[in-house]
Amino acid sequence: MNAKNIKNIIKQGEGIEVEFKAASFLLSDNIFETVVALLNRHGGHILLGVRNDGTIEGVIKDSVEQIKNSFVTGCNDLNRLSPTYYLSVEEFCIERKIVL
């Protein structure tokens, strides 16, 4: 996956396999519900730092590592996901903004 692919995904908008979350400085409360929904289908992409209308808001640089750690930790927490599931977080620079 590269920045061009991410731009194309954003251009196509949200759908069955794509969800946008603003998450500029922390994860949204329902992020793991979204993870479960995508895993129960065919997988997909959650783009953090993008509003529902496709506007790239970006993740605040100082919050990137905390958000990545919170996401990975949450995916390995049996109280949030059962069974746990390993998901990686990739970082992209789009329009000078960070999208995870």
Secondary structure as UniProt FT lines:
FT   HELIX           3..12
FT   TURN            16..17
FT   STRAND          18..21
FT   TURN            29..30
FT   HELIX           31..39
FT   TURN            40..42
FT   STRAND          45..48
FT   TURN            52..53
FT   HELIX           61..63
FT   HELIX           64..75
FT   TURN            78..80
FT   STRAND          92..94
FT   TURN            95..96
FT   STRAND          97..99
//
